[in-house]
Amino acid sequence: MERSPFAMWGWLLQRVTGVLLVIGMFVHYLYLHFISKGHITFEIVTARLNSHWWVFFDICLLAIIIYHAVYGLLGILTDCNLKPATQKTLNYLFGIAGILLFFYGFIALLTFHYKVPVI
């Protein structure tokens, strides 16, 4: 089976997002458990999400996590030697699911930041 020209970039981005995940999760853990002294309340989370920096950080971390998870699951399914049509369908479904999950998380983060009521 011939590989797509994007396969190399997907593989490389999987490794890059893995490294960024380690860094991002370290910063996330450090802040929530040591800087905020482990006592996390709704008010602390709301105050943190009033900062443009933390909203940007959380959106980036969300995108990295979703890409890494979706591409990883697709990699596992690729090892199952599925029919090309099935593989293509799953690629589209996982891609759409990843995009929907990202926008759901994005809206949740912006709802906190801009204090927009949830419908």
C-alpha positions in Angstrom: 0.0 0.0 0.0 1.4 3.4 -1.0 1.7 6.0 1.7 0.2 9.5 1.5 2.8 12.3 1.2 1.2 13.6 4.4 2.0 10.4 6.4 5.6 11.6 7.2 4.3 14.9 8.5 1.6 13.2 10.6 4.3 10.8 12.1 6.6 13.8 12.8 3.8 15.8 14.3 2.8 12.9 16.5 6.3 12.9 18.0 6.4 16.7 18.4 3.0 16.7 20.1 4.2 14.0 22.4 7.1 16.2 23.6 4.8 19.2 23.9 2.3 17.1 25.9 5.0 16.2 28.4 5.9 19.9 28.8 2.3 21.1 28.8 1.2 18.5 31.4 4.2 19.4 33.6 3.3 23.1 33.5 -0.4 22.2 34.2 0.4 19.9 37.1 3.0 22.3 38.5 0.6 25.2 38.6 -2.5 23.3 39.8 -0.8 21.3 42.5 2.1 23.4 43.8 1.6 27.1 42.8 -2.1 27.1 43.8 -1.2 24.9 46.7 -3.4 22.0 45.6 -6.6 23.7 46.9 -8.5 24.2 43.7 -11.9 26.0 43.8 -14.2 27.3 41.1 -13.1 30.8 41.9 -9.4 29.9 41.4 -10.2 28.3 38.0 -12.3 31.3 37.0 -9.5 33.7 38.0 -6.9 31.7 36.1 -9.1 31.6 33.0 -9.4 35.4 33.1 -5.8 35.5 32.0 -5.3 35.6 28.2 -2.1 33.6 28.7 -3.8 30.7 30.5 -6.6 30.6 28.0 -4.1 30.5 25.2 -2.1 27.8 27.0 -5.2 25.7 27.6 -6.4 26.0 24.0 -3.0 24.9 22.7 -2.9 22.0 25.2 -6.4 21.0 24.1 -5.4 21.0 20.4 -2.2 19.1 21.2 -4.0 16.4 23.2 -6.8 15.9 20.7 -4.4 15.7 17.7 -2.1 13.3 19.6 -5.0 11.1 20.7 -6.8 11.0 17.3 -3.6 10.3 15.3 -2.6 7.6 17.8 -5.9 5.8 17.6 -5.7 6.0 13.8 -2.2 4.5 14.0 -3.5 1.6 16.0 -6.3 1.0 13.5 -3.8 1.2 10.7 -2.0 -1.8 12.3 -5.2 -3.8 12.0 -4.9 -4.0 8.2 -8.4 -2.7 7.5 -9.7 -2.4 4.0 -8.7 0.9 2.4 -12.3 2.1 2.2 -12.9 1.3 5.9 -9.6 3.0 6.8 -10.5 6.1 4.8 -14.0 6.3 6.4 -12.4 6.0 9.9 -9.9 8.7 9.1 -12.8 11.1 8.2 -14.8 10.1 11.2 -12.0 10.5 13.7 -11.0 13.8 12.1 -14.5 15.1 12.4 -14.7 13.8 16.0 -11.4 15.5 16.8 -12.6 18.8 15.3 -15.9 18.6 17.2 -14.1 17.9 20.5 -11.8 20.7 20.0 -14.6 23.2 19.3 -16.5 21.9 22.3 -13.5 22.5 24.6 -12.7 25.8 22.9 -16.2 27.1 23.5 -16.0 25.9 27.2 -12.7 27.8 27.7 -14.0 31.0 26.0 -17.2 30.8 28.1 -15.1 31.0 31.2 -12.9 33.8 29.8 -15.6 36.0 28.5 -18.3 35.1 31.1 -20.8 34.2 28.4 -23.8 32.3 29.8 -24.0 28.7 28.6 -27.1 28.0 26.5 
